[in-house]
Amino acid sequence: MINFIKYKRIYYGVSSILILASLFSLVFFGVNFGIEFTGGSMMEIEYSEDVPSVSELRSTLSGIGLNDVTIQSIGENGFVLRMPDIPQDKYIEIKNSLSGATEKYFESIGPTIGEELKNKSVISIILASLAIVLYIALTFRNMGSKNIRSWQYGMVAVGIEFFHDVLIVLGAFSIMGYLYGIQFSVPIAVALLTVLGYSINDTVVVFDRMRENIAKNPRLVFPDIVNKSLNETLERSINTSATTLFVLIAIFVLGGETIRWFVFAMILGISLGTYSSIFLAGPLLVTWFNNKK
């Protein structure tokens, strides 16, 4: 049997380093939000022949005064152009400058709509977190421990997923946005909500086994109950996450460019969620239990 509780300081140290690095990146680099959140225009083009390089395409657009543009290649002959909101005459000028290109898609989002979408994304995550706390508090209201209340299980679960898993994913995209220009888009926000639910599921499985063991082993002290429950659910947690990650890694490697960073957010989030449900949820409850005791 693995003694998870014995090494909880190591888990806390590793997570603290990742959280501090994420906070540093978010404070000093910020998040490179996509046009869905900031407002702007997006155009997808495709070449049938004589496909230019990204640098050639950028040089062409600079020639008509469009310097603030992000160019992303799609497949072998396609590109996505993200730029500030442009008027109709500028749109026509861009189309005329891209000789040989076929426009597949164009969208323009105003800054007001982008700001509203950003606010709604934040509100969605907060409401989802509050709903999870309420659900866990009601589900585990009869855990049988006077030192740990049901709402504390919910706070630990959501605190880990929100301030650990989601925060570290945001930090990773902050760094990639600063170094490589990767933009935080709506699909990535959706991935964060998906990861939040997926990670909570793993944590709830551990908590449910703890509830069973408290009823079956009333003489065991709380740290031993947690350790026993983690060992009993370890194989299930790893197998569930591994099978999901295999599929996501295959999509990341072989899938299209348009969903690459959505899949990357899922891979990173599920990996962090598996780690936190095994190495953080139980030990944090034990720490809280000992402090109250």
ChimeraX attribute file (.defattr): number of C-alpha atoms within 10 A of each C-alpha:
attribute: neighborCount
match mode: 1-to-1
recipient: residues
	/A:1	8
	/A:2	10
	/A:3	13
	/A:4	20
	/A:5	20
	/A:6	11
	/A:7	11
	/A:8	17
	/A:9	12
	/A:10	11
	/A:11	16
	/A:12	14
	/A:13	11
	/A:14	10
	/A:15	20
	/A:16	13
	/A:17	11
	/A:18	18
	/A:19	19
	/A:20	14
	/A:21	16
	/A:22	21
	/A:23	18
	/A:24	15
	/A:25	20
	/A:26	20
	/A:27	12
	/A:28	11
	/A:29	16
	/A:30	17
	/A:31	21
	/A:32	20
	/A:33	20
	/A:34	19
	/A:35	24
	/A:36	23
	/A:37	23
	/A:38	20
	/A:39	21
	/A:40	19
	/A:41	20
	/A:42	23
	/A:43	18
	/A:44	20
	/A:45	20
	/A:46	20
	/A:47	17
	/A:48	11
	/A:49	9
	/A:50	9
	/A:51	16
	/A:52	16
	/A:53	12
	/A:54	14
	/A:55	10
	/A:56	11
	/A:57	17
	/A:58	18
	/A:59	14
	/A:60	17
	/A:61	18
	/A:62	13
	/A:63	11
	/A:64	12
	/A:65	11
	/A:66	16
	/A:67	14
	/A:68	12
	/A:69	15
	/A:70	17
	/A:71	19
	/A:72	17
	/A:73	17
	/A:74	15
	/A:75	12
	/A:76	10
	/A:77	16
	/A:78	19
	/A:79	25
	/A:80	20
	/A:81	17
	/A:82	22
	/A:83	20
	/A:84	20
	/A:85	19
	/A:86	17
	/A:87	10
	/A:88	9
	/A:89	8
	/A:90	14
	/A:91	14
	/A:92	11
	/A:93	12
	/A:94	17
	/A:95	15
	/A:96	11
	/A:97	14
	/A:98	15
	/A:99	9
	/A:100	16
	/A:101	21
	/A:102	14
	/A:103	15
	/A:104	12
	/A:105	11
	/A:106	14
	/A:107	13
	/A:108	18
	/A:109	18
	/A:110	17
	/A:111	17
	/A:112	12
	/A:113	14
	/A:114	19
	/A:115	15
	/A:116	13
	/A:117	17
	/A:118	19
	/A:119	12
	/A:120	12
	/A:121	16
	/A:122	11
	/A:123	12
	/A:124	14
	/A:125	18
	/A:126	13
	/A:127	11
	/A:128	14
	/A:129	23
	/A:130	13
	/A:131	14
	/A:132	19
	/A:133	22
	/A:134	14
	/A:135	15
	/A:136	21
	/A:137	18
	/A:138	13
	/A:139	17
	/A:140	20
	/A:141	15
	/A:142	12
	/A:143	19
	/A:144	14
	/A:145	14
	/A:146	10
	/A:147	14
	/A:148	18
	/A:149	16
	/A:150	21
	/A:151	18
	/A:152	17
	/A:153	25
	/A:154	27
	/A:155	18
	/A:156	19
	/A:157	30
	/A:158	26
	/A:159	16
	/A:160	24
	/A:161	28
	/A:162	19
	/A:163	11
	/A:164	22
	/A:165	29
	/A:166	25
	/A:167	21
	/A:168	24
	/A:169	23
	/A:170	24
	/A:171	25
	/A:172	20
	/A:173	28
	/A:174	28
	/A:175	22
	/A:176	18
	/A:177	18
	/A:178	17
	/A:179	10
	/A:180	10
	/A:181	16
	/A:182	19
	/A:183	20
	/A:184	22
	/A:185	17
	/A:186	18
	/A:187	15
	/A:188	22
	/A:189	20
	/A:190	17
	/A:191	21
	/A:192	26
	/A:193	20
	/A:194	15
	/A:195	26
	/A:196	25
	/A:197	18
	/A:198	18
	/A:199	25
	/A:200	23
	/A:201	17
	/A:202	24
	/A:203	26
	/A:204	19
	/A:205	17
	/A:206	24
	/A:207	26
	/A:208	16
	/A:209	17
	/A:210	25
	/A:211	20
	/A:212	13
	/A:213	19
	/A:214	20
	/A:215	12
	/A:216	10
	/A:217	11
	/A:218	12
	/A:219	9
	/A:220	13
	/A:221	10
	/A:222	20
	/A:223	19
	/A:224	17
	/A:225	21
	/A:226	27
	/A:227	20
	/A:228	19
	/A:229	23
	/A:230	28
	/A:231	16
	/A:232	15
	/A:233	18
	/A:234	15
	/A:235	10
	/A:236	14
	/A:237	20
	/A:238	15
	/A:239	11
	/A:240	12
	/A:241	18
	/A:242	15
	/A:243	10
	/A:244	14
	/A:245	18
	/A:246	12
	/A:247	12
	/A:248	19
	/A:249	16
	/A:250	11
	/A:251	15
	/A:252	19
	/A:253	11
	/A:254	10
	/A:255	14
	/A:256	11
	/A:257	16
	/A:258	14
	/A:259	13
	/A:260	18
	/A:261	19
	/A:262	21
	/A:263	23
	/A:264	19
	/A:265	24
	/A:266	26
	/A:267	23
	/A:268	18
	/A:269	28
	/A:270	26
	/A:271	19
	/A:272	21
	/A:273	28
	/A:274	24
	/A:275	19
	/A:276	24
	/A:277	26
	/A:278	21
	/A:279	20
	/A:280	25
	/A:281	24
	/A:282	28
	/A:283	25
	/A:284	18
	/A:285	20
	/A:286	21
	/A:287	14
	/A:288	15
	/A:289	17
	/A:290	13
	/A:291	9
	/A:292	10
	/A:293	9
